[in-house]
Amino acid sequence: MLIDELSKYDKSMQVDFSTLDFNRVKQRSPTLVQIEFNQMVYRDDEGRVVVDNPE
């Protein structure tokens, strides 16, 4: 899981999501935390990942 992988690194390190711009972390339920970006990232009807940049 992402939390387990990130815990291996020093907290002072930066996390890079390539060309995605981190926006926030939002808790959606007691067992779900969602990482949000300034770009909309979703799967289309064929299962392909789409990144929509609003700029």
Buried (B, 14 or more C-beta within 10 A) or exposed (E): EEEEEEEEEEEEEEEEEEEBEEEEEEEEEEEEEEBEBEBEEEEEEEEEEEEEEEE
